[in-house]
Amino acid sequence: MVPLARAPAPLGYYVHIPFCVRRCRYCSFAVVPVGPNPKVLSSHAAEYVAKLAEEMACTAANLRSLQPDPPPPLESVYLGGGTPSLLPPALVASLLSSLRKHHALSPSCEVTIELDPGTFTPASLRQLCAAGVTRASLGAQSFHDEELRGAGRSHDAAAVRAAAAALQSAHEAGLLRSWSMDLLSGLPGQTPGSLEESLDAALGFGPPHVSCYDLQLEPGTPFGSRFSPPPGSPGDAETPDAKGLLPPLPPPQLAADLYRLAAARLRAGGYEHYEVSSYALPGHRSKHNGNYWRFGGEWLAAGAGAADCVAGRRGTRPGDLKGYYEYVVGLKAGGAAVWEGGEEEGGRELLETLAMTSLRRAEGLDLGLVEREFGGGCAAAIRGAAEFFVGVGVCEIGGSVLRLTDPDGFLFSNQVLSEIFLAIEGEFD
Amino acid sequence: PPPPPERTRNYAIIAHVDHGKSSLASRLLEFTAPQSSAMAREDVAVMDTLAVEQERGITVKASAASQLHRGHLLNFVDTPGHADFSHEVARALEAVQGGLILFDASQGVQAQSFKVFEQARERGLRLIPVLTKTDLPAARPLEVALSVAECFPQFDPDEILLTSAREGEGVEAVLDAVVDLIPPPPPPPPEYGDQARLRARVVDSWFEPLRGVVCLLQVLTGSLAENVRGSVVAGDAASPAFSVQEVGLVLPARLRTGALGPGQMGYAIVGARDPRVARPGGVLVLERDAADALREEALLLKGGAAPAGRAASVLYASVHPVESDGFDELQGAVDKLALNDVGLSVELQSRGAGDAAGGGGGAFLGPGLKVGFQGLLHMEIFRQRLTDEFGVDALVTSPKVKYEIKFQASAGRKGGTPEPIAVEDLSDWPPIGEKFDVYEPMVQMRILAPVDNAGSVMELVSKRRGTDMTTQVIDERTWIFKSRMPWAEVVTDFHDELKNATAGYASYDTVDDGVQKGALAKVELALNGDVVDVLSFVAHTDVAPSQGRSVCAKLKDVLPRQQFPVAIQAKIGNQIIARETVRPYRKDVLTTGGSKSVGGGDVSRKKKLLEKQKKGKKRALAMSDGKVTLSQAAFTAVISR
């Protein structure tokens, strides 16, 4: 195995807030639906934030035993969910102050919170910013009521507009350094026209960052069971809702075209398509996500279902509240952190991760790095596997860097990656 | 009882394509059909019975019918007009003593007019010239009659009959002329022994899934009844015996009469499933007479009578099943079709599915048949009939052209200069680095076109590398253009381009004319890096790059989208001259992640998915399946480059 010289990585911290008013029909994340009654939420929230504080303390102690020097200051903190904006701002402030007890935040630290329309007001947004939030990510998904209803979102398009306007003014007032608008393409009933309207509406609020995700059908979700395309169905056939209540799912061909449409529209708006689903104006890329995709990137985490990567090892916490609380109790009693049970990636798996995380970004995969870290054979094998895709215009090679083209390469990343995985396997066998 | 032979007339209707044969035939039948008879007028109108004929409005197969006029039995055969079906014309002419040669009163003499005239004259048939469509505003009967007489000096302009199928004019005069001018069938040849014995010529035969083998027969001697055992004698072989189940007249609807007498033409349904029992041109006899009949046939052949045979094919293509496991079904259907269509010749591809580079179609097409055709239209009709009549979908490759390769002597060559080779499958083309000359087959091209289009016709001929052009005036409207042209230029969509250049008013025919050395290059088409020889073609070096680009661009539009991108490349030697990509028809990306990633957790999830996909890919590789599927449109793209 080749020893890997890791660059001192900027450290990130992910905190998962699992509470949602209800579960969206496409969602497969670790989520605790609490309904619209604020009492239900408050019965859970304080206890959960307390548990987060406990876990953070354990993690810090754990790190000290690994490395006596204080850890480098955090470059990013991310409050994701679930719906973190359901937490009262005071709890968010308490959570962030718990974090500060154990970690220095660098002056440029990006502190992002995910917000859902209808769960915050300009006033609560000011409080969040006062507590240290510098960036917001708005789960808008669409500007069409039917599409939002179909997806099972807890808000309508008017709420999306109000939320976006609030973020726009907070950004203009300098309260927020940046913010992102999250959209979905491929929703049931979505057409090129309706997506274009959502994109135009979104751009009207001047978000410095846009994420546009192609809807994935996940097993175990309502969408996963309601929209099951018959095996072998052609790419131009739409999939009807098994319950007959929702409009059909766009055919794969149309979904691909919707993705292309979003890419073209956003690029024309001056956004850089810097990752498969992420678009940013210059200087507004997500620092936190960038760390996930960086070779050797490390981050800490807290919360139900959250994953971390420490010392090259990955771990994922239990996703349900009960399991998570037991985990924290165990930690306090000296139990192992999830990442400690993880295997440090090396050799083939590390190279696979490198290929996967690099190719999803516009920067691409540096074959020079591959050659230095894994040997010339691996670099040549990847080059060979990519040759065909270069020929068909899905990949391009500039100097020593292999990239997916935009948008067709991004749309096809799984084909390219699985081919590269195959080539890598050949090298390591 | 049928009229005696002296009151029987057998005649054919021949003409250039679309000069009104089938319409006139319908009017002739209507005229003689008793109003009270069971035969409705609608039945008469439908002489073209194949689905493909009704769809395209052309006659592909000769069809026949019987009628009574002035106490005479008239048997007539309608024939196809298109050049590709002249073998059908030839077969029909075997069964008659004379015919109507039709000329469109507005179009006048056309290329096929010459061809069918020559075919009839070779057989010494009495021809009656008839102008059709005289009611059309563009008709110019006098002029056309004069130019007919000029092109065919044996016709007197005054004896040319004028008809209009739409108005029903001239129909009776035509029937009278048939009775008065066409000779009765000749007495049976002296080689025939017992004149009362049944002998019936098989004019045509085909297979009907519900009825079995159906024969169109002309009774030469004796009579044919139901429930006898028969056999068809052709050349030096007698078919296995079968029972004759049903006999009747073709009016053209079938009328079961139970028997056919001497001179009559009619149909017989025989108890056989294999259509090869009744090859057209053969003679149906009673089973017990088969041995005698074989002796008679041998005597006739010795006496110089032409043997019943198949027309020589003028172009070949390979035919493959669309479904990879459909070869047996395809072969069965083609065999049955070939029985009915003497213009086809069929042989098994020499190379099988395992040979990726072979003309068998390799990994892309699998095993196939090499089929000979009379022309491009014939090829198209063939494919359509397979679908219409047998429910078999087939891929027909672009036509093969037989090139002669003469290797150049070179000092460095080991073992001396190889013998010249003939290359029909482009996979046999010599490899890169080999020095050789290419000789291509040539034809004499005869085009009849309106003089108004002379410029575009001449331009087309010279673009298609035609040389030695001469022109000749037929009448004030029409010229003949003659030129020597490479055959490869004719089979690549020349027909359509000529049609476009002349608003559909031109016609052409060709005669083989040796070979000629040419500056030719093989343009290879590769899909995802694999050369597909069935899509590759040979072109003159001046136009090879532009044709390569054009085929690439067309393929891009017609190749079906796959789950993966398809790269199309055109290469000459090692040089890539064109490149296109067929975009995949599905996305294949897992885009969740980013902010909704629960702390980067999706990295491992996505990795699991990719590992699964990788395994699938490995399996696919092992099966070498999942290749690009070629559609008929891909070959059309090559033909019409």
Interface residues (C-beta under 8 A of the other chain):
Chain A: Y14 H16 F29 A30 Y78 G80 T112 E114 S137 S180 D182 S211 Y213 D214 Q216 P234 G235 D236 P252 Q253 A255 A256 Y259 E275 V276 S277 S278 S286 N289 Y292 W299 A301 G305 A306 A307 D308 C309 R314 T316 E352 T353 M356 T357 R360 F388 F389 G391 V392 G393 V394 D408 F410 L411 F412 S413 N414 Q415 L417 S418 E419 F421 L422 E425
Chain B: N528 G529 R561 F564 P565 V566 A567 Q569 R579 T581 R583 P584 Y585 R586 K587 D588 V589 L590 T591 T592 G593 G594 S595 K596 S597 V598 G599 G600 G601 V603 S604 K606 K607 L609 L610 E611 Q613 K614 G616 K617 K618
